[in-house]
Amino acid sequence: MKSFLLPLFCFIALSSCAGYRLGGQKPDHLTSLKSIYIPLAKSRVIFPRAEALTTNSVVDSFVNDGTYKIGNASHSDATLFVTLTSLNYRQVRSSRFDSLRSEELEMEVTLGWTLIDPSKPGSPLDQGTSRERSRFFVSKNLQTARADALPDALEGAAQRIVSRLSNGF
């Protein structure tokens, strides 16, 4: 009887993970994609080096995720166009004695993106917007504080794009 229970236990234990697959679960309409080309992002915001920072954040997020490879324009399955559409600031905390003087600000970045199949440029495979916020303290040089907070916000927005294209949510 004991010799029968051991194989039965092993069979039940090993069959519990029979449906598991290694790797990410791509959305159904993107299962055929293996590589994505990401050209330089566009910006509707006046901010130094915003296009390069946006593109680098998106590429880094795709590389870290690993679901898709980054390809060039001629050898990729799809092209991802990214646009930095807005960059807004909001006061989080003001000075104790002067409510108009900010001590901490919040930056909200909005990215618009469209994934296009090069063989069918008229119909996008997927598109959407991605938002992320970053907080920073106001220092004597406000421009430097804003420039230091921008990559953090862009990284979060880029991770949301990758999550949508890799996992479907």
C-alpha positions in Angstrom: 0.0 0.0 0.0 2.9 2.4 0.8 4.5 1.8 -2.6 1.2 2.9 -4.2 0.9 6.1 -2.2 4.3 7.6 -3.0 3.8 7.6 -6.8 0.3 9.0 -6.3 1.5 11.8 -4.0 4.3 12.7 -6.5 1.8 12.7 -9.4 -0.6 15.0 -7.6 2.2 17.3 -6.4 3.8 17.7 -9.9 0.5 18.0 -11.8 -0.5 21.1 -9.7 1.8 23.3 -11.8 1.0 21.7 -15.2 -0.5 24.9 -16.6 2.3 27.2 -15.7 4.4 28.6 -18.5 7.7 30.4 -18.1 7.9 34.0 -19.4 5.4 36.8 -19.6 1.8 36.6 -20.6 1.5 38.9 -23.6 -1.9 40.3 -24.5 -3.5 38.2 -27.3 -3.2 40.8 -30.0 0.5 41.2 -29.3 1.6 37.5 -29.1 3.4 37.6 -32.5 5.6 40.6 -31.5 9.2 39.8 -30.6 10.9 43.1 -31.1 9.9 46.8 -30.9 11.6 49.8 -32.4 11.5 53.0 -30.3 12.4 56.2 -32.1 13.3 59.4 -30.4 10.3 60.6 -28.4 8.5 63.8 -29.2 7.7 66.5 -26.7 5.0 69.1 -26.5 6.7 70.5 -23.4 9.5 73.0 -23.3 12.1 71.3 -21.0 15.8 70.7 -21.7 16.6 67.2 -23.0 13.0 66.0 -22.4 13.0 64.0 -25.6 16.2 62.1 -24.8 15.2 61.5 -21.2 11.8 60.1 -22.2 13.3 57.8 -24.9 16.0 56.5 -22.5 13.4 55.8 -19.8 11.2 53.8 -22.2 14.1 51.8 -23.6 15.4 51.0 -20.1 12.0 49.8 -19.0 11.7 47.5 -21.9 15.2 46.1 -21.4 14.5 45.6 -17.7 11.3 43.8 -18.4 12.7 41.5 -21.1 9.4 40.6 -22.8 10.3 42.3 -26.0 13.7 43.0 -27.6 14.6 46.4 -28.8 15.2 46.4 -32.5 16.1 48.8 -35.2 13.7 50.4 -37.7 14.2 47.8 -40.5 14.2 44.6 -38.4 11.5 45.1 -35.8 7.9 43.8 -35.6 6.4 47.0 -34.3 7.3 50.7 -33.7 6.4 52.5 -30.5 5.9 56.3 -30.8 6.0 58.1 -27.5 5.1 61.8 -26.9 5.6 63.7 -23.7 2.3 65.5 -23.7 2.2 67.4 -20.4 4.3 68.3 -17.4 2.4 69.8 -14.5 3.4 71.0 -11.1 1.3 71.1 -7.9 2.2 72.5 -4.5 2.3 69.8 -1.9 3.6 71.7 1.1 4.1 75.4 1.7 6.2 77.4 4.0 5.0 77.6 7.6 4.7 81.4 7.6 4.0 82.1 3.9 1.4 79.9 2.1 2.5 81.1 -1.3 6.1 79.9 -0.9 6.4 76.3 -1.8 8.6 73.9 0.1 7.6 70.7 -1.7 6.2 70.3 -5.2 4.8 67.4 -7.1 5.5 66.9 -10.8 3.0 65.0 -13.0 4.2 63.6 -16.3 1.8 62.4 -19.0 3.1 60.3 -21.9 1.0 59.5 -24.9 2.0 56.4 -26.9 1.0 54.4 -30.0 2.3 51.0 -31.0 2.2 50.6 -34.8 2.7 47.6 -37.1 5.0 48.8 -39.9 3.2 46.6 -42.4 -0.2 48.2 -41.5 0.6 51.8 -40.6 -3.0 53.0 -40.6 -4.2 50.9 -37.7 -2.4 51.0 -34.4 -1.9 47.7 -32.5 -2.3 49.5 -29.2 -2.3 53.0 -27.8 -2.9 54.9 -24.6 -1.6 57.4 -22.1 0.5 56.9 -19.0 0.9 59.2 -16.0 3.3 59.2 -13.1 4.1 61.7 -10.3 7.3 62.6 -8.5 7.8 64.8 -5.5 10.7 67.0 -4.9 11.8 69.7 -2.4 12.3 73.2 -3.5 15.9 74.3 -3.2 17.6 77.5 -4.0 17.9 76.4 -7.6 14.4 75.4 -8.7 15.4 74.5 -12.2 17.9 71.9 -11.0 15.4 70.5 -8.6 12.9 70.1 -11.4 15.5 68.5 -13.7 16.5 66.0 -11.0 12.8 65.0 -10.5 12.0 64.5 -14.1 13.8 61.2 -14.7 12.0 59.6 -11.8 8.6 60.5 -13.1 9.5 59.4 -16.6 10.7 56.1 -15.4 7.4 55.4 -13.6 5.4 56.4 -16.6 7.6 54.2 -18.9 7.1 51.2 -16.6 3.3 51.7 -17.0 3.7 51.5 -20.8 5.7 48.4 -20.6 3.3 46.8 -18.1 0.4 47.5 -20.5 2.2 46.0 -23.5 3.8 43.1 -21.7 1.0 42.0 -19.3 -2.1 43.7 -20.7 -2.8 45.9 -17.7 
